[in-house]
Amino acid sequence: MKTASVAEIQSQFSDFLESSAGGPIVVTRNGKPVAVLVGVEDEDEIERLLMAYSPRMRAICDLSRQQIAEGKGISHEQFWAGVEARDASEPRDKSPAKPV
């Protein structure tokens, strides 16, 4: 894993952006890590990264894990049976998606 100081990042930002495609770069200030520069390939990857660090998403996942541990979850089969039942009952719109 590559490490660089804030001063190095500031003076050679473009070079570090290119390097981040090969793996994360830990940014340090006074020798202590303060950030990570991570290269991304597409918008889906950006969304996954943002979701991974979302406090709200983390709270939802923590609650879900707690409920499963308490036996309040449903099986994989039950979940997909519910999805299929919902899909079968909803009329399908065959028109092309409209841009947002």
Backbone as CSV, one residue per row, in Angstrom:
resi,resn,N_x,N_y,N_z,CA_x,CA_y,CA_z,C_x,C_y,C_z
1,MET,0.840,-1.169,0.000,0.000,0.000,0.000,0.891,1.239,0.000
2,LYS,0.540,2.185,-0.822,1.333,3.395,-0.964,0.901,4.425,0.095
3,THR,1.848,5.183,0.591,1.586,6.228,1.572,2.236,7.513,1.093
4,ALA,1.538,8.633,1.313,2.078,9.938,0.917,1.592,10.996,1.899
5,SER,2.411,12.000,2.097,2.019,13.093,2.986,1.082,14.051,2.263
6,VAL,0.384,14.849,3.040,-0.500,15.867,2.464,0.300,16.767,1.529
7,ALA,1.502,17.150,1.930,2.333,18.029,1.098,2.663,17.365,-0.242
8,GLU,2.986,16.079,-0.216,3.284,15.360,-1.465,2.045,15.302,-2.362
9,ILE,0.899,15.009,-1.747,-0.352,14.929,-2.511,-0.641,16.283,-3.156
10,GLN,-0.473,17.362,-2.390,-0.759,18.698,-2.925,0.148,19.034,-4.103
11,SER,1.405,18.692,-3.999,2.350,19.096,-5.043,2.301,18.194,-6.272
12,GLN,1.786,16.964,-6.127,1.778,16.018,-7.245,0.414,15.348,-7.395
13,PHE,-0.641,16.123,-7.243,-1.985,15.557,-7.192,-2.316,14.700,-8.408
14,SER,-2.060,15.180,-9.589,-2.373,14.418,-10.805,-1.664,13.071,-10.827
15,ASP,-0.397,13.064,-10.420,0.359,11.805,-10.385,-0.265,10.818,-9.403
16,PHE,-0.702,11.317,-8.239,-1.304,10.433,-7.247,-2.677,9.945,-7.699
17,LEU,-3.413,10.782,-8.427,-4.692,10.321,-8.978,-4.464,9.140,-9.918
18,GLU,-3.487,9.246,-10.773,-3.157,8.138,-11.677,-2.722,6.908,-10.889
19,SER,-1.915,7.100,-9.867,-1.427,5.977,-9.057,-2.557,5.281,-8.304
20,SER,-3.597,6.034,-7.967,-4.697,5.453,-7.185,-5.452,4.380,-7.974
21,ALA,-5.291,4.350,-9.289,-5.915,3.298,-10.094,-5.306,1.938,-9.754
22,GLY,-4.074,1.925,-9.274,-3.401,0.685,-8.923,-3.625,0.244,-7.489
23,GLY,-4.270,1.065,-6.698,-4.545,0.721,-5.304,-4.643,1.968,-4.462
24,PRO,-5.215,1.833,-3.271,-5.406,2.984,-2.393,-4.087,3.625,-1.975
25,ILE,-4.154,4.921,-1.733,-2.996,5.674,-1.242,-3.400,6.291,0.092
26,VAL,-2.678,5.947,1.132,-2.941,6.495,2.461,-2.277,7.862,2.539
27,VAL,-3.071,8.859,2.899,-2.563,10.230,3.019,-2.275,10.486,4.499
28,THR,-1.078,10.999,4.774,-0.687,11.245,6.161,-0.442,12.725,6.424
29,ARG,-0.656,13.097,7.670,-0.314,14.442,8.146,0.458,14.242,9.445
30,ASN,1.661,14.785,9.499,2.531,14.596,10.661,2.732,13.116,10.975
31,GLY,2.818,12.308,9.912,3.076,10.884,10.069,1.873,10.031,10.443
32,LYS,0.714,10.657,10.610,-0.487,9.900,10.990,-1.474,9.871,9.833
33,PRO,-2.101,8.716,9.575,-3.067,8.627,8.479,-4.284,9.517,8.728
34,VAL,-4.677,10.264,7.678,-5.839,11.154,7.807,-6.874,10.918,6.703
35,ALA,-6.486,10.236,5.633,-7.414,10.004,4.522,-6.863,8.902,3.638
36,VAL,-7.713,8.455,2.728,-7.299,7.466,1.739,-7.774,7.941,0.376
37,LEU,-6.883,7.945,-0.581,-7.214,8.295,-1.960,-7.460,6.981,-2.703
38,VAL,-8.696,6.817,-3.204,-9.085,5.564,-3.841,-9.543,5.856,-5.259
39,GLY,-8.964,5.166,-6.214,-9.388,5.305,-7.601,-10.694,4.557,-7.829
40,VAL,-11.531,5.082,-8.707,-12.792,4.420,-9.045,-12.902,4.301,-10.556
41,GLU,-13.647,3.275,-10.998,-13.778,3.039,-12.427,-15.086,3.560,-13.010
42,ASP,-16.145,3.614,-12.171,-17.437,4.051,-12.695,-18.324,4.573,-11.567
43,GLU,-19.491,5.080,-11.936,-20.401,5.665,-10.954,-20.950,4.626,-9.987
44,ASP,-21.103,3.380,-10.435,-21.580,2.325,-9.535,-20.599,2.109,-8.392
45,GLU,-19.324,2.158,-8.709,-18.307,1.980,-7.677,-18.332,3.143,-6.685
46,ILE,-18.555,4.348,-7.183,-18.666,5.511,-6.301,-19.851,5.326,-5.357
47,GLU,-20.983,4.880,-5.904,-22.174,4.677,-5.080,-21.914,3.629,-4.001
48,ARG,-21.244,2.536,-4.359,-20.939,1.500,-3.363,-20.047,2.053,-2.255
49,LEU,-19.065,2.852,-2.613,-18.188,3.444,-1.601,-18.956,4.381,-0.674
50,LEU,-19.797,5.217,-1.264,-20.567,6.151,-0.443,-21.531,5.414,0.480
51,MET,-22.163,4.362,-0.023,-23.084,3.583,0.799,-22.335,2.888,1.942
52,ALA,-21.134,2.424,1.668,-20.357,1.726,2.687,-20.021,2.637,3.865
53,TYR,-19.933,3.930,3.610,-19.576,4.867,4.674,-20.762,5.694,5.158
54,SER,-21.958,5.340,4.743,-23.161,6.052,5.155,-23.573,5.625,6.561
55,PRO,-23.642,6.557,7.515,-24.089,6.194,8.868,-25.497,5.603,8.863
56,ARG,-26.357,6.109,7.994,-27.728,5.596,7.942,-27.737,4.145,7.441
57,MET,-26.963,3.857,6.394,-26.902,2.496,5.873,-26.294,1.558,6.908
58,ARG,-25.272,2.022,7.606,-24.650,1.205,8.648,-25.659,0.889,9.752
59,ALA,-26.485,1.867,10.131,-27.499,1.639,11.165,-28.535,0.616,10.696
60,ILE,-28.937,0.702,9.423,-29.896,-0.255,8.867,-29.298,-1.665,8.896
61,CYS,-28.043,-1.799,8.486,-27.385,-3.111,8.480,-27.229,-3.657,9.896
62,ASP,-26.845,-2.797,10.832,-26.693,-3.240,12.227,-28.020,-3.737,12.788
63,LEU,-29.099,-2.998,12.529,-30.427,-3.410,12.997,-30.829,-4.732,12.366
64,SER,-30.558,-4.886,11.065,-30.886,-6.131,10.369,-30.136,-7.305,10.974
65,ARG,-28.850,-7.126,11.230,-28.049,-8.206,11.832,-28.585,-8.581,13.207
66,GLN,-28.963,-7.571,13.987,-29.512,-7.812,15.320,-30.821,-8.599,15.224
67,GLN,-31.696,-8.204,14.308,-32.975,-8.902,14.149,-32.763,-10.345,13.694
68,ILE,-31.815,-10.570,12.804,-31.526,-11.933,12.352,-31.000,-12.770,13.513
69,ALA,-30.106,-12.187,14.307,-29.555,-12.903,15.461,-30.649,-13.267,16.465
70,GLU,-31.688,-12.446,16.544,-32.807,-12.700,17.461,-33.860,-13.610,16.844
71,GLY,-33.584,-14.113,15.634,-34.522,-15.021,14.986,-35.705,-14.331,14.329
72,LYS,-35.598,-13.040,14.084,-36.696,-12.273,13.496,-36.584,-12.124,11.985
73,GLY,-35.585,-12.737,11.400,-35.387,-12.614,9.957,-36.225,-13.630,9.194
74,ILE,-36.131,-13.570,7.878,-36.787,-14.559,7.029,-35.713,-15.258,6.207
75,SER,-36.038,-16.445,5.737,-35.061,-17.210,4.960,-34.892,-16.602,3.572
76,HIS,-33.826,-17.001,2.942,-33.530,-16.581,1.572,-34.704,-16.952,0.657
77,GLU,-35.198,-18.169,0.826,-36.304,-18.652,-0.003,-37.569,-17.826,0.215
78,GLN,-37.862,-17.498,1.491,-39.053,-16.691,1.787,-38.942,-15.301,1.151
79,PHE,-37.758,-14.731,1.235,-37.561,-13.397,0.657,-37.861,-13.406,-0.835
80,TRP,-37.234,-14.349,-1.563,-37.407,-14.370,-3.019,-38.811,-14.783,-3.428
81,ALA,-39.469,-15.622,-2.624,-40.863,-15.968,-2.909,-41.730,-14.718,-2.805
82,GLY,-41.453,-13.872,-1.820,-42.193,-12.618,-1.665,-41.946,-11.668,-2.826
83,VAL,-40.716,-11.586,-3.281,-40.381,-10.730,-4.424,-41.111,-11.218,-5.672
84,GLU,-41.074,-12.520,-5.899,-41.750,-13.080,-7.075,-43.254,-12.863,-7.012
85,ALA,-43.844,-13.016,-5.824,-45.290,-12.802,-5.666,-45.639,-11.340,-5.937
86,ARG,-44.817,-10.428,-5.443,-45.059,-9.003,-5.678,-44.945,-8.670,-7.153
87,ASP,-43.897,-9.196,-7.796,-43.692,-8.937,-9.222,-44.850,-9.477,-10.059
88,ALA,-45.374,-10.631,-9.678,-46.470,-11.238,-10.433,-47.763,-10.432,-10.289
89,SER,-47.912,-9.752,-9.158,-49.159,-9.007,-8.927,-49.126,-7.578,-9.463
90,GLU,-47.928,-7.063,-9.772,-47.807,-5.691,-10.270,-47.849,-5.669,-11.791
91,PRO,-48.663,-4.761,-12.359,-48.663,-4.653,-13.822,-47.322,-4.124,-14.308
92,ARG,-46.861,-4.630,-15.405,-45.584,-4.211,-15.982,-45.804,-3.049,-16.935
93,ASP,-44.994,-2.011,-16.808,-45.006,-0.875,-17.718,-43.987,-1.175,-18.810
94,LYS,-44.422,-1.379,-20.017,-43.530,-1.769,-21.120,-42.901,-0.561,-21.826
95,SER,-43.264,0.661,-21.418,-42.696,1.844,-22.080,-41.251,2.034,-21.636
96,PRO,-40.437,2.652,-22.497,-39.033,2.885,-22.133,-38.938,3.805,-20.928
97,ALA,-37.869,3.605,-20.163,-37.642,4.454,-18.993,-37.448,5.896,-19.425
98,LYS,-37.994,6.815,-18.639,-37.840,8.235,-18.920,-36.620,8.757,-18.180
99,PRO,-35.838,9.618,-18.824,-34.663,10.185,-18.143,-35.094,11.055,-16.981
100,VAL,-34.276,11.045,-15.960,-34.576,11.827,-14.756,-34.124,13.246,-14.915
